Amino acid sequence: MNMESGKMIHSTVKMKQKLIRSSTQRKIDKLRKIIPGCEEVDVETLFQKTMEEILELKMQVDILKRLSKLHGV
């Protein structure tokens, strides 16, 4: 492998890493918008709050299922 092809490979790897980071950042930004109160928090807090939100929503679904079963819906 010559110096020029080594630079091309390095450049391609860097470009892929940048695309992955930007894709991940877009997903994190979307998550910030849908989790209440998380527009300005760090990523660790965002993931913690996301987990809490999922558990809360799961609990609400369970309650609604029980209520619908109780009322024959």
N, CA, C and O atoms as a CHARMM CRD file, in Angstrom:
* protein
*
  292
    1    1 MET  N      0.86300  -1.17400   0.00000 PROA 1      0.00000
    2    1 MET  CA     0.00000   0.00000   0.00000 PROA 1      0.00000
    3    1 MET  C      0.90300   1.22900   0.00000 PROA 1      0.00000
    4    1 MET  O      1.81600   1.34900   0.81800 PROA 1      0.00000
    5    2 ASN  N      0.63400   2.12700  -0.92300 PROA 2      0.00000
    6    2 ASN  CA     1.45300   3.34000  -0.96000 PROA 2      0.00000
    7    2 ASN  C      0.85200   4.41600  -0.06500 PROA 2      0.00000
    8    2 ASN  O     -0.23500   4.24700   0.48900 PROA 2      0.00000
    9    3 MET  N      1.56400   5.50900   0.06600 PROA 3      0.00000
   10    3 MET  CA     1.16800   6.59900   0.97100 PROA 3      0.00000
   11    3 MET  C     -0.18000   7.20100   0.57300 PROA 3      0.00000
   12    3 MET  O     -1.00500   7.53000   1.42500 PROA 3      0.00000
   13    4 GLU  N     -0.38500   7.33700  -0.74200 PROA 4      0.00000
   14    4 GLU  CA    -1.62300   7.95700  -1.23800 PROA 4      0.00000
   15    4 GLU  C     -2.84500   7.10000  -0.91300 PROA 4      0.00000
   16    4 GLU  O     -3.86500   7.63200  -0.47600 PROA 4      0.00000
   17    5 SER  N     -2.76400   5.79300  -1.11700 PROA 5      0.00000
   18    5 SER  CA    -3.91400   4.93500  -0.81700 PROA 5      0.00000
   19    5 SER  C     -4.14800   4.86600   0.68900 PROA 5      0.00000
   20    5 SER  O     -5.29200   4.74000   1.12600 PROA 5      0.00000
   21    6 GLY  N     -3.10000   4.94500   1.47800 PROA 6      0.00000
   22    6 GLY  CA    -3.24400   4.98600   2.93200 PROA 6      0.00000
   23    6 GLY  C     -4.00500   6.22300   3.36800 PROA 6      0.00000
   24    6 GLY  O     -4.84200   6.15200   4.26800 PROA 6      0.00000
   25    7 LYS  N     -3.72400   7.35400   2.74000 PROA 7      0.00000
   26    7 LYS  CA    -4.43200   8.60600   3.05500 PROA 7      0.00000
   27    7 LYS  C     -5.90000   8.50700   2.65600 PROA 7      0.00000
   28    7 LYS  O     -6.77700   8.99700   3.36700 PROA 7      0.00000
   29    8 MET  N     -6.16600   7.86600   1.50600 PROA 8      0.00000
   30    8 MET  CA    -7.55100   7.71800   1.05300 PROA 8      0.00000
   31    8 MET  C     -8.35600   6.86000   2.02300 PROA 8      0.00000
   32    8 MET  O     -9.49900   7.18100   2.34800 PROA 8      0.00000
   33    9 ILE  N     -7.74900   5.76500   2.48400 PROA 9      0.00000
   34    9 ILE  CA    -8.42700   4.88700   3.43800 PROA 9      0.00000
   35    9 ILE  C     -8.70400   5.64300   4.73300 PROA 9      0.00000
   36    9 ILE  O     -9.80300   5.56800   5.28400 PROA 9      0.00000
   37   10 HSD  N     -7.70100   6.36900   5.21100 PROA 10     0.00000
   38   10 HSD  CA    -7.86800   7.15500   6.43700 PROA 10     0.00000
   39   10 HSD  C     -8.98600   8.18500   6.26100 PROA 10     0.00000
   40   10 HSD  O     -9.80800   8.38000   7.15700 PROA 10     0.00000
   41   11 SER  N     -9.00700   8.83900   5.10200 PROA 11     0.00000
   42   11 SER  CA   -10.03000   9.83600   4.81300 PROA 11     0.00000
   43   11 SER  C    -11.42300   9.20600   4.77200 PROA 11     0.00000
   44   11 SER  O    -12.38000   9.77900   5.29200 PROA 11     0.00000
   45   12 THR  N    -11.53500   8.03000   4.15700 PROA 12     0.00000
   46   12 THR  CA   -12.81200   7.32700   4.07800 PROA 12     0.00000
   47   12 THR  C    -13.30000   6.91500   5.46100 PROA 12     0.00000
   48   12 THR  O    -14.48300   7.05500   5.77100 PROA 12     0.00000
   49   13 VAL  N    -12.40300   6.41400   6.28200 PROA 13     0.00000
   50   13 VAL  CA   -12.76000   6.01500   7.65300 PROA 13     0.00000
   51   13 VAL  C    -13.24100   7.23300   8.43600 PROA 13     0.00000
   52   13 VAL  O    -14.25200   7.16800   9.13500 PROA 13     0.00000
   53   14 LYS  N    -12.51400   8.34400   8.31700 PROA 14     0.00000
   54   14 LYS  CA   -12.91600   9.57600   9.01800 PROA 14     0.00000
   55   14 LYS  C    -14.30300  10.03200   8.56700 PROA 14     0.00000
   56   14 LYS  O    -15.11300  10.45900   9.39000 PROA 14     0.00000
   57   15 MET  N    -14.57800   9.94400   7.26500 PROA 15     0.00000
   58   15 MET  CA   -15.86600  10.37000   6.73000 PROA 15     0.00000
   59   15 MET  C    -16.98100   9.48300   7.28600 PROA 15     0.00000
   60   15 MET  O    -18.04100   9.98500   7.66100 PROA 15     0.00000
   61   16 LYS  N    -16.74800   8.16500   7.34000 PROA 16     0.00000
   62   16 LYS  CA   -17.75000   7.24700   7.88300 PROA 16     0.00000
   63   16 LYS  C    -17.99900   7.53400   9.35400 PROA 16     0.00000
   64   16 LYS  O    -19.14500   7.51400   9.80500 PROA 16     0.00000
   65   17 GLN  N    -16.93800   7.80000  10.10700 PROA 17     0.00000
   66   17 GLN  CA   -17.09100   8.11900  11.52400 PROA 17     0.00000
   67   17 GLN  C    -17.91800   9.39500  11.70100 PROA 17     0.00000
   68   17 GLN  O    -18.76600   9.47300  12.59000 PROA 17     0.00000
   69   18 LYS  N    -17.66900  10.38200  10.85800 PROA 18     0.00000
   70   18 LYS  CA   -18.41200  11.64200  10.93500 PROA 18     0.00000
   71   18 LYS  C    -19.89000  11.41700  10.62000 PROA 18     0.00000
   72   18 LYS  O    -20.75700  11.98400  11.28500 PROA 18     0.00000
   73   19 LEU  N    -20.18500  10.58700   9.60400 PROA 19     0.00000
   74   19 LEU  CA   -21.57300  10.28300   9.25400 PROA 19     0.00000
   75   19 LEU  C    -22.27900   9.55900  10.39100 PROA 19     0.00000
   76   19 LEU  O    -23.43500   9.85200  10.69700 PROA 19     0.00000
   77   20 ILE  N    -21.58500   8.61400  11.01500 PROA 20     0.00000
   78   20 ILE  CA   -22.17500   7.87900  12.13800 PROA 20     0.00000
   79   20 ILE  C    -22.45700   8.83100  13.28700 PROA 20     0.00000
   80   20 ILE  O    -23.52800   8.76900  13.89100 PROA 20     0.00000
   81   21 ARG  N    -21.50400   9.72000  13.60100 PROA 21     0.00000
   82   21 ARG  CA   -21.71200  10.69100  14.68300 PROA 21     0.00000
   83   21 ARG  C    -22.88200  11.60500  14.38500 PROA 21     0.00000
   84   21 ARG  O    -23.69700  11.87500  15.26700 PROA 21     0.00000
   85   22 SER  N    -22.97900  12.09000  13.14300 PROA 22     0.00000
   86   22 SER  CA   -24.06500  13.00700  12.81700 PROA 22     0.00000
   87   22 SER  C    -25.40900  12.27100  12.84500 PROA 22     0.00000
   88   22 SER  O    -26.41600  12.84500  13.25900 PROA 22     0.00000
   89   23 SER  N    -25.43400  11.02300  12.41600 PROA 23     0.00000
   90   23 SER  CA   -26.65500  10.23100  12.47300 PROA 23     0.00000
   91   23 SER  C    -27.07000  10.00800  13.92400 PROA 23     0.00000
   92   23 SER  O    -28.24200  10.14900  14.27300 PROA 23     0.00000
   93   24 THR  N    -26.11300   9.66300  14.75100 PROA 24     0.00000
   94   24 THR  CA   -26.39200   9.46100  16.17700 PROA 24     0.00000
   95   24 THR  C    -26.86000  10.75900  16.80900 PROA 24     0.00000
   96   24 THR  O    -27.79400  10.74800  17.61000 PROA 24     0.00000
   97   25 GLN  N    -26.23200  11.87400  16.46900 PROA 25     0.00000
   98   25 GLN  CA   -26.61500  13.16600  17.03500 PROA 25     0.00000
   99   25 GLN  C    -28.03700  13.54200  16.63000 PROA 25     0.00000
  100   25 GLN  O    -28.78200  14.10000  17.43500 PROA 25     0.00000
  101   26 ARG  N    -28.42000  13.24200  15.39500 PROA 26     0.00000
  102   26 ARG  CA   -29.79400  13.53000  14.94900 PROA 26     0.00000
  103   26 ARG  C    -30.79600  12.72900  15.77500 PROA 26     0.00000
  104   26 ARG  O    -31.84100  13.24800  16.16800 PROA 26     0.00000
  105   27 LYS  N    -30.47400  11.47000  16.03500 PROA 27     0.00000
  106   27 LYS  CA   -31.36800  10.62400  16.82800 PROA 27     0.00000
  107   27 LYS  C    -31.46000  11.12400  18.26200 PROA 27     0.00000
  108   27 LYS  O    -32.53900  11.11800  18.85400 PROA 27     0.00000
  109   28 ILE  N    -30.34300  11.55400  18.81900 PROA 28     0.00000
  110   28 ILE  CA   -30.34600  12.10900  20.17800 PROA 28     0.00000
  111   28 ILE  C    -31.17200  13.39300  20.20900 PROA 28     0.00000
  112   28 ILE  O    -31.93200  13.62000  21.15000 PROA 28     0.00000
  113   29 ASP  N    -31.02700  14.22500  19.19000 PROA 29     0.00000
  114   29 ASP  CA   -31.80900  15.46800  19.11600 PROA 29     0.00000
  115   29 ASP  C    -33.30900  15.18400  19.05000 PROA 29     0.00000
  116   29 ASP  O    -34.10300  15.88200  19.68100 PROA 29     0.00000
  117   30 LYS  N    -33.69900  14.15300  18.28300 PROA 30     0.00000
  118   30 LYS  CA   -35.11500  13.77500  18.21000 PROA 30     0.00000
  119   30 LYS  C    -35.61000  13.30600  19.57900 PROA 30     0.00000
  120   30 LYS  O    -36.71100  13.65400  20.00500 PROA 30     0.00000
  121   31 LEU  N    -34.78800  12.52000  20.25500 PROA 31     0.00000
  122   31 LEU  CA   -35.14900  12.01700  21.57200 PROA 31     0.00000
  123   31 LEU  C    -35.32400  13.17100  22.56000 PROA 31     0.00000
  124   31 LEU  O    -36.24500  13.15400  23.37700 PROA 31     0.00000
  125   32 ARG  N    -34.44500  14.16900  22.48700 PROA 32     0.00000
  126   32 ARG  CA   -34.55600  15.34500  23.35900 PROA 32     0.00000
  127   32 ARG  C    -35.91400  16.04300  23.18300 PROA 32     0.00000
  128   32 ARG  O    -36.47400  16.57900  24.13900 PROA 32     0.00000
  129   33 LYS  N    -36.43000  16.02600  21.95100 PROA 33     0.00000
  130   33 LYS  CA   -37.68800  16.71100  21.67700 PROA 33     0.00000
  131   33 LYS  C    -38.90400  15.95900  22.21700 PROA 33     0.00000
  132   33 LYS  O    -39.91700  16.57900  22.54000 PROA 33     0.00000
  133   34 ILE  N    -38.81700  14.62600  22.31900 PROA 34     0.00000
  134   34 ILE  CA   -40.00700  13.88000  22.73400 PROA 34     0.00000
  135   34 ILE  C    -40.02500  13.50600  24.20900 PROA 34     0.00000
  136   34 ILE  O    -41.07000  13.11400  24.72800 PROA 34     0.00000
  137   35 ILE  N    -38.89200  13.61700  24.89400 PROA 35     0.00000
  138   35 ILE  CA   -38.85600  13.32500  26.32500 PROA 35     0.00000
  139   35 ILE  C    -39.01600  14.65100  27.07400 PROA 35     0.00000
  140   35 ILE  O    -38.18000  15.54400  26.93600 PROA 35     0.00000
  141   36 PRO  N    -40.08300  14.78200  27.86400 PROA 36     0.00000
  142   36 PRO  CA   -40.36400  16.04900  28.53600 PROA 36     0.00000
  143   36 PRO  C    -39.20600  16.53500  29.41600 PROA 36     0.00000
  144   36 PRO  O    -38.64000  15.77300  30.20000 PROA 36     0.00000
  145   37 GLY  N    -38.86900  17.81800  29.26700 PROA 37     0.00000
  146   37 GLY  CA   -37.85400  18.45200  30.10000 PROA 37     0.00000
  147   37 GLY  C    -36.42300  18.07300  29.78900 PROA 37     0.00000
  148   37 GLY  O    -35.54300  18.27900  30.62400 PROA 37     0.00000
  149   38 CYS  N    -36.16300  17.52900  28.61800 PROA 38     0.00000
  150   38 CYS  CA   -34.80700  17.04400  28.30200 PROA 38     0.00000
  151   38 CYS  C    -34.13500  17.80300  27.16200 PROA 38     0.00000
  152   38 CYS  O    -33.17300  17.30300  26.57900 PROA 38     0.00000
  153   39 GLU  N    -34.61400  18.97900  26.83900 PROA 39     0.00000
  154   39 GLU  CA   -34.04500  19.72900  25.72400 PROA 39     0.00000
  155   39 GLU  C    -32.59800  20.14000  25.98100 PROA 39     0.00000
  156   39 GLU  O    -31.81700  20.26100  25.03800 PROA 39     0.00000
  157   40 GLU  N    -32.22900  20.35900  27.25200 PROA 40     0.00000
  158   40 GLU  CA   -30.91000  20.90800  27.56700 PROA 40     0.00000
  159   40 GLU  C    -30.04500  19.99900  28.43900 PROA 40     0.00000
  160   40 GLU  O    -29.00900  20.44700  28.92800 PROA 40     0.00000
  161   41 VAL  N    -30.42700  18.75500  28.64800 PROA 41     0.00000
  162   41 VAL  CA   -29.67800  17.88100  29.56200 PROA 41     0.00000
  163   41 VAL  C    -28.57300  17.12400  28.81800 PROA 41     0.00000
  164   41 VAL  O    -28.59500  17.01800  27.59200 PROA 41     0.00000
  165   42 ASP  N    -27.60700  16.59900  29.58100 PROA 42     0.00000
  166   42 ASP  CA   -26.54000  15.80900  28.97400 PROA 42     0.00000
  167   42 ASP  C    -27.09800  14.44600  28.53500 PROA 42     0.00000
  168   42 ASP  O    -28.20200  14.06500  28.92400 PROA 42     0.00000
  169   43 VAL  N    -26.33500  13.73200  27.73400 PROA 43     0.00000
  170   43 VAL  CA   -26.80300  12.47700  27.14000 PROA 43     0.00000
  171   43 VAL  C    -27.10700  11.42700  28.20900 PROA 43     0.00000
  172   43 VAL  O    -28.09400  10.70100  28.09300 PROA 43     0.00000
  173   44 GLU  N    -26.28300  11.33900  29.23500 PROA 44     0.00000
  174   44 GLU  CA   -26.52600  10.35600  30.29000 PROA 44     0.00000
  175   44 GLU  C    -27.87300  10.60500  30.97000 PROA 44     0.00000
  176   44 GLU  O    -28.64000   9.67100  31.20300 PROA 44     0.00000
  177   45 THR  N    -28.15300  11.86300  31.28300 PROA 45     0.00000
  178   45 THR  CA   -29.43700  12.22300  31.89400 PROA 45     0.00000
  179   45 THR  C    -30.57700  11.95700  30.92200 PROA 45     0.00000
  180   45 THR  O    -31.64000  11.48200  31.32000 PROA 45     0.00000
  181   46 LEU  N    -30.35600  12.26200  29.64900 PROA 46     0.00000
  182   46 LEU  CA   -31.37800  12.01300  28.62400 PROA 46     0.00000
  183   46 LEU  C    -31.75300  10.53300  28.58800 PROA 46     0.00000
  184   46 LEU  O    -32.93500  10.19500  28.53500 PROA 46     0.00000
  185   47 PHE  N    -30.75900   9.65400  28.61500 PROA 47     0.00000
  186   47 PHE  CA   -31.04200   8.21700  28.58900 PROA 47     0.00000
  187   47 PHE  C    -31.74500   7.76400  29.86700 PROA 47     0.00000
  188   47 PHE  O    -32.63600   6.91600  29.81800 PROA 47     0.00000
  189   48 GLN  N    -31.35200   8.32100  30.99800 PROA 48     0.00000
  190   48 GLN  CA   -32.00600   7.97900  32.26700 PROA 48     0.00000
  191   48 GLN  C    -33.47700   8.40800  32.23600 PROA 48     0.00000
  192   48 GLN  O    -34.36600   7.64100  32.60700 PROA 48     0.00000
  193   49 LYS  N    -33.71700   9.64300  31.79000 PROA 49     0.00000
  194   49 LYS  CA   -35.09000  10.15400  31.71300 PROA 49     0.00000
  195   49 LYS  C    -35.91200   9.37300  30.68200 PROA 49     0.00000
  196   49 LYS  O    -37.11100   9.17000  30.87200 PROA 49     0.00000
  197   50 THR  N    -35.28000   8.94200  29.60700 PROA 50     0.00000
  198   50 THR  CA   -35.96700   8.14400  28.59600 PROA 50     0.00000
  199   50 THR  C    -36.42700   6.82400  29.19700 PROA 50     0.00000
  200   50 THR  O    -37.56000   6.39300  28.98300 PROA 50     0.00000
  201   51 MET  N    -35.54000   6.18800  29.94800 PROA 51     0.00000
  202   51 MET  CA   -35.89500   4.93200  30.60700 PROA 51     0.00000
  203   51 MET  C    -37.06300   5.14900  31.57800 PROA 51     0.00000
  204   51 MET  O    -37.99500   4.34600  31.61700 PROA 51     0.00000
  205   52 GLU  N    -37.01000   6.22000  32.35000 PROA 52     0.00000
  206   52 GLU  CA   -38.09900   6.52300  33.28900 PROA 52     0.00000
  207   52 GLU  C    -39.40800   6.76100  32.54500 PROA 52     0.00000
  208   52 GLU  O    -40.46500   6.29800  32.97400 PROA 52     0.00000
  209   53 GLU  N    -39.33500   7.47800  31.44000 PROA 53     0.00000
  210   53 GLU  CA   -40.53600   7.76800  30.64300 PROA 53     0.00000
  211   53 GLU  C    -41.13200   6.48300  30.07500 PROA 53     0.00000
  212   53 GLU  O    -42.35100   6.30800  30.07900 PROA 53     0.00000
  213   54 ILE  N    -40.28100   5.58600  29.58800 PROA 54     0.00000
  214   54 ILE  CA   -40.75800   4.31100  29.04500 PROA 54     0.00000
  215   54 ILE  C    -41.45800   3.50600  30.13100 PROA 54     0.00000
  216   54 ILE  O    -42.53200   2.95100  29.89900 PROA 54     0.00000
  217   55 LEU  N    -40.85700   3.43900  31.31200 PROA 55     0.00000
  218   55 LEU  CA   -41.46000   2.68900  32.41700 PROA 55     0.00000
  219   55 LEU  C    -42.79700   3.30400  32.84200 PROA 55     0.00000
  220   55 LEU  O    -43.75000   2.58400  33.14200 PROA 55     0.00000
  221   56 GLU  N    -42.85900   4.63300  32.86400 PROA 56     0.00000
  222   56 GLU  CA   -44.10900   5.30700  33.23200 PROA 56     0.00000
  223   56 GLU  C    -45.19700   5.02600  32.19300 PROA 56     0.00000
  224   56 GLU  O    -46.34200   4.74800  32.55000 PROA 56     0.00000
  225   57 LEU  N    -44.84300   5.09600  30.92600 PROA 57     0.00000
  226   57 LEU  CA   -45.82500   4.81400  29.87600 PROA 57     0.00000
  227   57 LEU  C    -46.28600   3.36000  29.91600 PROA 57     0.00000
  228   57 LEU  O    -47.46500   3.07500  29.70600 PROA 57     0.00000
  229   58 LYS  N    -45.36400   2.44800  30.18200 PROA 58     0.00000
  230   58 LYS  CA   -45.72300   1.03100  30.30400 PROA 58     0.00000
  231   58 LYS  C    -46.71400   0.83600  31.45700 PROA 58     0.00000
  232   58 LYS  O    -47.67700   0.08000  31.33400 PROA 58     0.00000
  233   59 MET  N    -46.47100   1.51800  32.56400 PROA 59     0.00000
  234   59 MET  CA   -47.37400   1.41000  33.70800 PROA 59     0.00000
  235   59 MET  C    -48.76200   1.95400  33.34300 PROA 59     0.00000
  236   59 MET  O    -49.77300   1.36400  33.72200 PROA 59     0.00000
  237   60 GLN  N    -48.81500   3.06100  32.61900 PROA 60     0.00000
  238   60 GLN  CA   -50.09300   3.62900  32.20200 PROA 60     0.00000
  239   60 GLN  C    -50.84600   2.67000  31.28100 PROA 60     0.00000
  240   60 GLN  O    -52.06100   2.51600  31.40000 PROA 60     0.00000
  241   61 VAL  N    -50.12700   2.03200  30.36900 PROA 61     0.00000
  242   61 VAL  CA   -50.75800   1.05800  29.46600 PROA 61     0.00000
  243   61 VAL  C    -51.32600  -0.10300  30.27100 PROA 61     0.00000
  244   61 VAL  O    -52.44700  -0.54700  30.02100 PROA 61     0.00000
  245   62 ASP  N    -50.55300  -0.59700  31.24100 PROA 62     0.00000
  246   62 ASP  CA   -51.02700  -1.70000  32.08500 PROA 62     0.00000
  247   62 ASP  C    -52.29700  -1.30900  32.83900 PROA 62     0.00000
  248   62 ASP  O    -53.23400  -2.10300  32.92900 PROA 62     0.00000
  249   63 ILE  N    -52.33300  -0.11000  33.37300 PROA 63     0.00000
  250   63 ILE  CA   -53.51300   0.36800  34.10500 PROA 63     0.00000
  251   63 ILE  C    -54.71400   0.45500  33.16500 PROA 63     0.00000
  252   63 ILE  O    -55.81100   0.02000  33.51700 PROA 63     0.00000
  253   64 LEU  N    -54.51200   1.00900  31.98700 PROA 64     0.00000
  254   64 LEU  CA   -55.61200   1.12600  31.02200 PROA 64     0.00000
  255   64 LEU  C    -56.12500  -0.24300  30.57500 PROA 64     0.00000
  256   64 LEU  O    -57.32600  -0.42800  30.38000 PROA 64     0.00000
  257   65 LYS  N    -55.21600  -1.19100  30.41500 PROA 65     0.00000
  258   65 LYS  CA   -55.63600  -2.55100  30.05400 PROA 65     0.00000
  259   65 LYS  C    -56.50000  -3.15500  31.16500 PROA 65     0.00000
  260   65 LYS  O    -57.53200  -3.76600  30.88500 PROA 65     0.00000
  261   66 ARG  N    -56.08800  -2.98800  32.40600 PROA 66     0.00000
  262   66 ARG  CA   -56.85700  -3.52600  33.53000 PROA 66     0.00000
  263   66 ARG  C    -58.22300  -2.86000  33.64000 PROA 66     0.00000
  264   66 ARG  O    -59.22600  -3.52500  33.89900 PROA 66     0.00000
  265   67 LEU  N    -58.25700  -1.54000  33.44200 PROA 67     0.00000
  266   67 LEU  CA   -59.52900  -0.81500  33.49500 PROA 67     0.00000
  267   67 LEU  C    -60.47000  -1.28000  32.38000 PROA 67     0.00000
  268   67 LEU  O    -61.66400  -1.47700  32.60900 PROA 67     0.00000
  269   68 SER  N    -59.92500  -1.45400  31.17900 PROA 68     0.00000
  270   68 SER  CA   -60.77100  -1.89100  30.06000 PROA 68     0.00000
  271   68 SER  C    -61.28400  -3.30900  30.29400 PROA 68     0.00000
  272   68 SER  O    -62.42200  -3.62500  29.94500 PROA 68     0.00000
  273   69 LYS  N    -60.45600  -4.15300  30.87700 PROA 69     0.00000
  274   69 LYS  CA   -60.87100  -5.51700  31.19300 PROA 69     0.00000
  275   69 LYS  C    -61.94500  -5.51000  32.27000 PROA 69     0.00000
  276   69 LYS  O    -62.91600  -6.26100  32.18400 PROA 69     0.00000
  277   70 LEU  N    -61.77600  -4.66800  33.28100 PROA 70     0.00000
  278   70 LEU  CA   -62.73600  -4.54800  34.36700 PROA 70     0.00000
  279   70 LEU  C    -64.10500  -4.07600  33.85900 PROA 70     0.00000
  280   70 LEU  O    -65.14400  -4.51600  34.35000 PROA 70     0.00000
  281   71 HSD  N    -64.09000  -3.18000  32.87600 PROA 71     0.00000
  282   71 HSD  CA   -65.33200  -2.62000  32.35200 PROA 71     0.00000
  283   71 HSD  C    -65.81800  -3.33200  31.09400 PROA 71     0.00000
  284   71 HSD  O    -66.77400  -2.88900  30.45800 PROA 71     0.00000
  285   72 GLY  N    -65.16100  -4.43100  30.73600 PROA 72     0.00000
  286   72 GLY  CA   -65.60200  -5.24400  29.60400 PROA 72     0.00000
  287   72 GLY  C    -65.43900  -4.57700  28.25800 PROA 72     0.00000
  288   72 GLY  O    -66.23500  -4.80700  27.34700 PROA 72     0.00000
  289   73 VAL  N    -64.44300  -3.77600  28.12700 PROA 73     0.00000
  290   73 VAL  CA   -64.21400  -3.09400  26.84300 PROA 73     0.00000
  291   73 VAL  C    -63.18200  -3.83300  26.03800 PROA 73     0.00000
  292   73 VAL  O    -62.85000  -3.41800  24.92800 PROA 73     0.00000
